[in-house]
């Protein structure tokens, strides 16, 4: 039987630092005139640190008699004190360090090849000083390039994906390293900015980082591209060539393409520009081109990008013409998943505890039967506990999506029971879809605003009294719970149906 007494061992070795007998290394830490001498033992440094093993075994380190003399001006006293205690005892106490000092510790431990301390310091900084990281994220990403800080890098990139302003609104954005910017741009979930804004930031980054353009001497050059010569475009093309292929041009509108991208046509590779011309002339995304597909705008098992784009336009109260002319991949809203029945349960009481009276809610349900039909409703006011509707909910609507080739002339045949048909919208999905998506919307009749939305907190979610209701069905078929049904009395929607799943999203405007 083997017994380990590591605590005692650690304690005994720690005493060598405080008692400092038989030491043979003078470590000069910090810059003159504030350099501090730390005394240490070469045998321990060699055994515990491969950096010192190499440094103390070559002419790299000077000797003064029997003493090694080693200087590290780029490490602070407080940081090296933690490092030395770790080397001797295997313990690291970071509580006394400021956030900036822990960042310095990460850099120093990486340089000294102290991998265990290096990983621990990253975890500690993330857990205990996340606010400091977010406040200094641009400078961190600039310095992190030369260090394999995978944990910290992943944390920073994830934070930027959730809140792009952390980086893109920073004055230091132009100093971000190209590879780090690519790591962000290539992510499919980097979706909280309009893609035309992504293009603008990347373009500005390229212009500022193209030395030949000399924008520091001529700031007007940025806004006067019509005065550029061939060498200006060629220089910018060279700077931006690795970034430009990560822009999701398929999400950009024709107007923005013509006004904000076309003036820079000469910086694009010929094949990419030809594909852009084809795309914007045909107004559809095709997998046969080199254009990247749209970013993933929503975490959903039910809705596609096309559905989200349509819903966003309806929320904006777009007309038929406006909706049809909008890029099918432009999303002015963030859809945040609050609830998924197959994940969180079909129990509506549980659901209400999750969503409460939160406003701006989209409910979508997937109908059984394999035809891909989706029904749902938009509630901008939220459901209150008393079951009364807020007058502001006159903007609410219900909708249906299903695959088919039905013409738009046959889509507007919807009842006026609670609905005002004067603003019905019926649009088709973009041409690249394998089959067209028949989209139907029924908006609120203002006279019925007091019955727009209602819910029973234990049985059903309801729009328009009983125009669309999820759950709360009497005498359900055997084997299904009440909340696994929806029913509607709207013509073309009418009936009682079993649903496979439903999801609830909160939505917020994309700034």
Secondary structure, DSSP 4 states (H G I P E B T S, - for coil): -----HHHHHHHHHHHHHH--S--EEEEES-TTS-EEEEE-HHHHHHH-HHHHHHTTSTTSEEETTEEEEEETTS-HHHHHHHHHHHHHS----TTS-HHHHHHHHHHHHHTT-HHHHHHHHHHHHHH-HHHHHHTHHHHHHHGGGTT-HHHHHHHHHHHHH-THHHHTSGGGGGS-HHHHHHHHT-TT--SS-HHHHHHHHHHHHHHT-GGG-TTT-GGGGT-GGG--HHHHHHHHHHHHHHHTTS-GGGS-HHHIIIIIGGGGGGS-HHHHHHHHHHHHHTS--TTSSPPPPP-----SS--HHHHHHHHHHHTT--HHHHHHS-TT---EEEEEEEEHHHH-S-HHHHHHHHTT-SSEEEEEEESSSS--EEEEEESS---TT-PPPGGGGG-EEEEEEES---GGGS-----SSEEGGG--EE---TTSSS-EEEEEEEEPGGGGGGSEEEETTTEEEETTTTEEEE--SSPPTT--GGGEEEE-STTT-EEEEEEEEEEEEEEE--
